[in-house]
Amino acid sequence: MKNSILKQGKRSPNRKSRWSTFNAWLHLWLGLSSGIIVFVVSITGALFVFCDPIIDALAYDSLYVNEIKDTRLTPEELISAFKKENPDRIPSYYIMYRDPTRSVKMGSYTKERNLQFTWMDPYTGKTLTNGSAYNFFYIVAHIHSGEMPFGKAGGLIVEIAVWIFLIELLTGIILWWPKKWNKTTKKQSFSIKTNASFKRLNYDLHNVPGFYSLLPALMITVTGLIVVNKPLNNITHKILDRTSKPFTKIRKLSPEYNPTKTFSPLTPVVTALFEKNASVEQVKLSVPKKDSITTLFAVAAKDIGLKGIENGKTYLINRYTGKEVEIPMQLMNGLAIDNMNMNLHIGFWVGWLGKTLTFIVGIVCSCLPVTGFLIWYGRRNKKKSIA
């Protein structure tokens, strides 16, 4: 009886040791197999975080007008002025501001998908400046998603790598967790020994920042997977009792095209959107490609970025009446979930604090494959030299 108890007692440490070995093996080889992709995805994600302030900063003084007049041009007049000056470009949307000193921000593209922002004087329609940073961040975003240069195949590769990175974060925290908690292990686990050898410094740079960034890294990883993975996106909406793919379904609410009808003027539409809420500082309106498109999307928010919306709401406007198309609550809630998920993913929350934290985490995540590879390479060479 005693011998059987002793044998049972010996099994537990062996099982624990096997699990630890397997966890370390899994963390190592998954990291090596996906390291380059995780590095590219993380570094491009970090670059994208500050895209909006960078785009505006590059416009310099063109963000504001020198002279304020009594009336602004109508949206139709601004679009007409833009097309006259840029016959080779197709306007996609524009952003107008409550601040009377702000210029209008017009987004456009060419047939070759070259994107550009144009800042226009809202009182004269004059072009103040053009900016190509929009196109740069468009490329960054598509490299981040894997769609550039490999299309759908690249997107799938990136998605697989992100799933692997999620496992890496979980196996990493298990490896980081000290076997015993004492003064020495706490110091080793929570601080970087800056005066140590390169190998020790690299080891600490892998473990310590990795631990501190774990929770936000998990949030960024999971929200990214919700964006790209259709089953996960559908599950998220079902759990929250919302409708997935809301944009696709909202478009179906558009009235039928009637060539005998004329479109309502847009100035009252913009005015009504600014009056929705005192916190609304920006209004964004889409520019339909053709007259057969009978609705346009509008956003009224405190801040509108390339991807994020702060304290805002999306509307569908009937072009014939200038009135809002009633959107079912399930679809509106679905939009709210998608917007919230995207805001969490790109740091478009809590202002500069959210952006800064997301940027730092993106840099840390891009460094993890590098420091992890150096740890493996150093141990591999050490074994060879001993042999």
MIFIZA-959414 format. One record per residue: residue in one letter; x, y, z of N, C-alpha, C in turn. Coordinates in steps of 0.02 Angstrom, whole numbers, plus 50000, padded with zeros to 5 digits. Each point is the difference from the previous one (the first is absolute). Layout:
AXYZXYZXYZ;...
END
This chain:
M500424994050000499585006050000500435006350000;K500514999950043500455005850004500385001149934;N500204994249970500375000549937499575003149944;S499354998149999499555002649949499895007550009;I499955002250063499925007150015500615003949978;L500604997050013500625003349980500055000749925;K499774994549965500035000249927499535005449972;Q499405000550031499525005149979500285007050012;G500365000850055500295006550016500545002049951;K500364994949973500535001549952499735002049931;R499404997749984499725001449934499855007449990;S499765003350052499785007049995500565004649976;P500614999850032500535004449976500204998549928;N499994993449981500184998249932499515002949949;R499364999550017499495002849956500085007549993;K500145003350057500105007249999500615001849958;S500534996050006500615001249962499874999149926;R499624994849982499844998849930499595005749971;W499525002450040499595005549977500425006349989;S500465001450046500435005849994500454999549938;T500264993949988500424998949941499605001049936;F499404997249999499575000749941499825007449988;N499845003650054499825007049995500585004149972;A500614998550025500605003549976500134998449926;W499914993649982500104997949930499505003449954;L499375000250023499475003149960500135007449990;H500205003450054500145007249997500585001449952;L500514995850003500595000949958499834999349926;W499724994349981499924998649929499435003949968;L499485001550038499495004349973500285007049988;G500425002350046500315006549994500475000449940;L500404994749990500465000049943499634999749934;S499444996349998499634999249938499625006249979;S499825004250049499585005849984500355006750013;G500634999750023500355006050023500035005749951;I500184998649937500075005349951499335003449987;I499474996049994499345002849986499755004150060;V500104997550060499805003750060500375006650005;F500644999849982500405006250001499715005249952;V499854997949938499745004649950499315002750020;V499574995550024499335002050020500035004850059;S500434998750048500055004350060500295006849983;I500525000249960500335006449986499565004349956;T499644997049952499545004049958499405002350041;G499784995950048499465002150044500205005950043;A500624999850025500255005650040500065006349958;L500214999349938500065005849954499315003149987;F499494995849996499345002449982499655003950057;V500204998750061499675002950059499945007649995;F500545003349981500005007449998499895002749929;C499674996049958499905002349930499625006549996;D499485000850040499575006049994500375006450020;P500335000350059500375006250015500585001349953;I500314994649973500555001049953499745003049935;I499444997249975499705002649938499825007450008;D499705001850056499815007050011500625004450010;A500504997350035500605004050013500365001749934;L499994995449952500335001249936499645005149957;A499375001550019499625005149963500195007150023;Y500365000450057500245006350028499435005250006;D500125005949973499535005650007499364999049960;S499994995149956499424998949957499414997150039;L500114998150062499444997650042499525005750015;Y500245006149994499595005850017500005005049942;V499495004149998499945005249948500225006750029;N500215004449956500245006650022499435004950012;E499454999149963499455004850004499344996450007;I499605002050049499334997150010499495004649968;K499564997149958499485003949967499324998450030;D499505003649977499334999250029499704993149985;T500104997649941499704993549981500524995449970;R499894993550011500434995049970499684997449936;L500424997249957499744996949940499594993750019;T499534998349959499614993950012500444994049985;P499844994250028500394993949983500024998749925;E499445001249966499994999049927500505004649965;E500055006350022500475004749970500724998050014;L500134997450060500674997750017500214994149957;I499544995349991500144994149958500125002149928;S499595004649976500085002549931500675003549991;A500205004150050500645003549997500584995050001;F499934994850040500534994950004500074996449934;K499444998049970500024996349936500295004349944;K499865006550003500265004649949500755000550003;E500285000250062500725000650009500354993349993;N499634994550012500304993350000499584995249957;P500005001149934499584995949956500194992649998;D500624998450021500224993149999499874996350065;R499715003450049499904997050065499254999350014;I499844994750039499314998550018499915001350075;P499585004950018499895001350072499624994350033;S500204998150060499674994450035499615002450061;Y500295004850037499645002950057500345006550020;Y499665003850041500295006250026499785001050072;I500425003750036499865001450071499955007650009;M499455002150030499895007150015500035000950076;Y500205005950023500125001250070499545005550028;R499834999350063499615005250033500405006550005;D500654999350013500445005750006500025003949933;P499785006249998499975003849937500695001449969;T500534999150039500675001349973500314993849967;R499684994350007500274993849972499834999349926;S500484997249963499884998649929499644993349992;V499724998949941499664993749985500514994949977;K499934993850025500474994649984499664995249950;M500244999949939499704996049946500444994049985;G499724994050006500354993949982499844998149929;S500514997849961499884998149931500494994649980;Y499874997249940500444994749974500005000349924;T500494996749970500024999349927499814992849982;K499964998649936499834993349977500544995050021;E500605002550011500554995650023500014999350076;R499485002350033499924999750073500535004050036;N500205005749972500455004650035499585004850041;L500064999450066499575004050045500345006550019;Q499575005050014500265006650017499495004050039;F500245004150046499575004950033500145006949970;T499465003849992500065006949976499655004550051;W500355005150023499705004750046499775006149960;M499365001750008499695005349960499725005550044;D500035006049975499695005750035499244999349993;P499644999450056499274999049996499625006149976;Y500345005849996499675006249980500115001649926;T500554997549972500165001549930500064993849955;G500104994150031500094993949962500714999149974;K500445004650020500694999749978500374994350035;T500424996549962500424994850028500585003150038;L500074998150063500545002750042500624995749995;T499914993450002500564995449992499744993049987;N500444995849974499854992949991500494996050042;G499784994250024500444995950042499994992749979;S500594997049990500054993049979500074995250059;A500015002750061500064995650059499424995150005;Y499425002049975499414995749998500184993549963;N500325000649943500194994249960500524995750036;F500485003450034500514996450038499684995650054;F499545002850038499694996250054499514994849973;Y499735001149941499594994949967500434993949985;I500625001149976500464994649986500204996550065;V500155004050052500184997150065499454995550026;A499375002449995499434996150025499934993549962;H500125000049934499934994049960500584995250008;I500595002650016500554995550020499844996950067;H499725003950045499814997650066499504994349996;S499535000549954499484994949992500234994149957;G500575000949966500254994749957499745000349929;E499545004649986499705000449933500485002849949;M500515003450023500515002749954500674996950018;P500324996449955499844999549928499674993449980;F499754996050048499804993249984499244998949997;G499605005350007499284999349995499704995850055;K499504996049982499644995950050500464994950033;A500474997249961500474995150029500415003250055;G500225006349989500385003550051499595001350062;G499365001749990499555001050057499934993850042;L499964994249966499934993650036500644998450038;I500585001349969500644998850033500075004250063;V499815006549995500045004450058499514997750054;E499414998049981499514997650049500264994050038;I500304995249965500294994250033500565002150048;A500425004749977500555002450042499735003450063;V499455003649994499715003450058499714994950049;W499684994849974499774994650044500584996950038;I500554998949964500614997250031500265004850054;F499995006549984500245004950048499575000050063;L499364998949993499564999450058500224994350045;I500164994349969500254994250039500685001750031;E500415003749962500655002150025499945004250063;L499525004450002499905004250060499814995850060;L499584995049989499774995750055500554995450024;T500374996949953500564995750020500565004150031;G500075006249976500525004450026499905001750073;I499385001450019499885001850071500114993950045;I499874994049973500134993950039500764999150010;L500385001349947500734999650006500285005350047;W499705005949997500235005650042499874998750074;W499464996650015499774999250070500534996450042;P500245003150053500524996950042499744993850036;K500444995050008499814993950036499895001650074;K500405004750026499935002250070500015007650001;W499575002850043499985007250007500425002150061;N500555003249987500415002850053500315006549975;K500405003150041500285006549983500414999849935;T500404994749993500434999349941499604999049937;T499514995450001499604998649940499565006049981;K499765003750050499605006049985500425005249963;K500625000950024500455004949968500164997949929;Q500124993549990500174997549934499405000449952;S499404999150027499404999849958499735006849982;F500105004950043499695006549990500485005749982;S500654998649996500475005349985500534997649950;I500285004849963500524998549950500685001750030;K500454995249997500685001050026500415003349944;T500055006650003500325003849946500764999249997;N500314998450057500734999450001500234992949991;A499584995749973500174992949990500314998949931;S500184993949986500264998149934499465000849947;F500204999849937499525000849946499464994550002;K500214993850013499524994450002499495001150054;R500235002150060499535001150056499555006049985;L500295005249973499605006049983499474998249949;N500194996349948499524997949949499454995650029;Y500204995650046499514995650033499495004150040;D500255005050037499555004350038499565004249955;L500285002349944499615004149953499444995949966;H500094993549999499484995649973499464998750052;N500214998750062499534997950052499635005850034;V500365005050022499705005250041499515004449961;P500205003149943499515003949962499434995649975;G500164993649984499494995449979499464999050052;F500214999750064499524999250054499585006350009;Y500325005950002499645006250012499505001649943;S500164997849941499555001549943499514994449986;L499974994950042499594994149987499265001749989;L499705003550047499275001349995499825004349940;P500335005849990499845003849939500174996349936;A500534995950002500174996049940499464994949985;L499734996950053499444995449991499395003649970;M499875006050025499435003949975500095001649926;I500595002349981500145001849931499964993849955;T500264994450025500004993849960499294997549990;V499614999750053499324997349995499565004649957;T500055006650010499605004649959500204999649926;G500644998949987500224999149931499714993749969;L499974994750039499714993749975499255000849988;I499675003950042499285001249990499875003749934;V500485004449982499935003749937500074995349940;V500504995650001500174996149940499674993149996;N499834997250058499734993250000499235000250002;K499694997949946499275000449993499634996050054;P500194993750013499654996250053500055003450068;L500605002550017500095003450064499605006550002;N499985003549944499605006249996499264998550010;N499764994749968499304998150007499844997950071;I500454996250031499904997750069499975006050047;T500455004849989500025006150043499335003749997;H499745000849939499365003549993499424996050030;K500034993449993499464995850028500015000250076;I500604999650029500065000350073499725006650027;L500145005449964499775006750020499315001649973;D499684995049968499325000849972499985005849950;R500494999949955500035005149949500034996849931;T499935004049947500014997449932500695001149969;S500294994649971500655000549968499935003049930;K500565002349972500025003249934499465005449993;P499955004650046499465005049998500025004549939;F500615002049977500055004449943499684997149937;T500134993549989499724996749941499245000050003;K499724998850059499274999650007499685007050000;I500365005050024499745006850001499925002749928;R500474998249956499965002249931499354997849966;K499734994450022499394997349970499385004250018;L500095004750047499445004350020499905005949952;S500445000749952499975005749953499374999749957;P499695005749987499425000149954500214998749929;E499524998049958500144998649930500185006549962;Y500434999349951500215005749960499435002349955;N499885006549999499485002949957500305005949963;P500154999349935500345005349962499585006449993;T499364999750015499585006049994500035004350062;K500274997350054500055003850062500665003750005;T500005005550037500625003850012500224998850072;F500645000950011500284998950067499925006350043;S499894998950064499925005450048500675003450012;P500025006650013500635003450016500314997250064;L500665000250005500364996850055500145004750059;T499975006449990500145004650055499544998950060;P499344999249991499574998550058500184993350034;V500254995349960500214993550028500595001150047;V500505003749977500595001450041499815003850064;T499575005049992499775004050058499654995650051;A499574995649976499634995550045500464995350037;L500524997649966500484995450032500405003650054;F500195006349989500365003750051499545001450061;E499365000549987499535001550054499804993850040;K500234994149978499834993950035500225000150073;N500605002650010500304999950066500515005550005;A500055003050059500485005550009500724997649995;S500114993450010500684997349997500244998749928;V499545000549952500184998849930500445005749974;E500614998449982500475005049973500144998949926;Q499864993949975500144998449931499424996249969;V499885001249937499484996449962500324997449936;K499914993649988500284996749941499434997749955;L500055001549935499504997949952500344996349943;S499724994549979500274996449943499785003449935;V500394998949948499845002749934499824994149955;P499374999149983499804994349958500345000149932;K500204994249976500354999649936499555001749941;K499354998450007499535001249945499315001750028;D499585002849958499345002350021499544994350020;S500134994049975499574994350017500074997950073;I500515002650034500074998850072499575005250035;T499474997750033499495004650026500095002050073;T500524997550032500135001950069500745001750008;L500165003450053500705001250016500104998950075;F500604997850017500164998950070500255006550031;A499815001150061500215005950037500224998050069;V500495003550026500244999050069500035006750034;A499725000450059500055006050042500354998050064;A500575003150014500414997750057500445005650027;K500294998750057500485004750028500654999949959;D500204993949980500614999349961499914994149951;I500205001149937499934994949948500684998649971;G500234993850005500654998249972499934995549939;L500564997449975499984995549943499594993850016;K500064997650061499644993950020499565001150062;G500205004350045499645000750063499515005850001;I499524999450045499505005350011499955001150075;E500105006250023499955001450071499345003650015;N499614997250046499365002850021499575001949939;G499894995249957499625001449939499504994849982;K499645001349946499474995649977499975000349924;T499834994349969499934999649928499275000649979;Y499885003649946499325001049975499974998249926;L499404998349977499884998849929499515005449978;I500195003949949499605005749978499684998549932;N499355001249996499644999449937500165006149957;R500284998949941500225005649958499415003949971;Y499424996849995499425003449972499685004750051;T499984997950062499655004050052500485003750045;G500634997950004500475003050047499884997850072;K499574995250009499834997550067500374993550015;E500044998650064500304993650021499554994149981;V500324994849977499654993749989500004996350066;E499424997850021499964996650065500364993349997;I500474999250044500414993950002499774995950060;P499824993649991499804995850056500525000050056;M499764999750061500435000450058500544994550000;Q499834994149976500494994549998500595001849956;L499865003249943500545002149955500415005650030;M499675004850033500365005550032500454997450055;N499754995250038500404997050053500594996149970;G499884996849943500544996549966500555004749978;L499805005949975500495005249982500395002350061;A499645000950055500335002350062500524995050024;I499844993549994500484994850020500615000149955;D499905000649934500565000249954500445006150012;N499685005850013500385006150013500404999550065;M499694997250052500344999250063500594995249994;N499894994549963500534995149991500595003149962;M499855003949948500535003249961500375005250043;N499635003950039500315005050043500484996850050;L499804994350028500444996450047500624997349964;H499914997949938500554997049963500535005149980;I499795006049981500485005049974500165005450051;G499754999450062500175004950052499595006349996;F499444999849965499595006149992499525000650059;W500285000250060499595000750061500425003750052;V499685003650044500335003950052500525004749969;G499865002649941500445005049970500724997649990;W500475004350016500714998549989500254994450045;L499684999150057500214994650045499904993249966;G499414999049969499874993749966500474998949942;K500145005349961500454999449943500714998450023;T500235003550052500684998950025500094993050027;L499524997650039500044993350027500014994849944;T499575000949950499974995349944500645000149960;F500285005949991500645000649964500564996350037;I500055001050066500524996750040499924992549997;V499384997650007499874992849998500184997249931;G499855003849947500184997849932500754999349992;I500385004750028500744999649997500254994050040;V499724998950059500204994350042499874993549963;C499404999449970499824993949964500454998949939;S500225005449968500454999249943500704997750023;C500185001750062500654998050026500024992950027;L499424997450020499984993250030500274994749953;P499824999849935500304995049956500755000749993;V500255006250001500725001249992500384997650062;T499785002150059500344998050062499924992550011;G499424997349982499894992750007500474996149955;F500085002449938500464996649954500715000250027;L500215005750027500685000750026500124995450061;I499484999150041500064995250056500114993049973;W499604998049951500064993249970500684999249966;Y500205005149962500634999749963500604999550048;G499975003850055500554999850048500054993250034;R499444997050019500014993450032500224994649951;R499805000749938500194995149948500755000049988;N500285006049996500725000549990500404997750060;K499705001150060500334997850061500054992450002;K499454996749979500014992649998500504997449950;K500075003449942500474997949950500725000650024;S500145005650036500685001250024500194995050054;I499504998050040500134994950052500144993349967;A499634998449946500094993749966500684999849965;
END
